[in-house]
Amino acid sequence: MKVKQILTHVELVIADLEVELNGELRASHTLCALLKDDNGKEVIIPLNTPDGRPIFMNPENAIAEGSVNH
């Protein structure tokens, strides 16, 4: 394994995310990456699933700017 690049523009945060699972609204503390998208808007990308399993940082999972309150 080798480090290809260190992303300095990414901030790690713990966000209290709300998600609908099986028709029920649930909230959980989730490790996320906070960064700016190509348009300069802040986005949150969850780094684990609601049940705590880790996932890769994927821009397709980004939460829209209007949903970010900090």
RATA-V203702 format. One record per run of one state. SS is the DSSP state (a for helix, b for strand, c for the rest). FROM is the first residue (numbers start at 1). TO is the last residue. If there is no record, write none. Layout:
# RATA-V203702
ss=(SS/SS)
from=(FROM/FROM)
to=(TO/TO)
This chain:
# RATA-V203702
ss=(c/b/c/b/c/b/c/b/c/b/c/a/b/c/a/c)
from=(1/11/22/24/37/42/47/48/49/54/55/59/62/64/65/68)
to=(10/21/23/36/41/46/47/48/53/54/58/61/63/64/67/70)
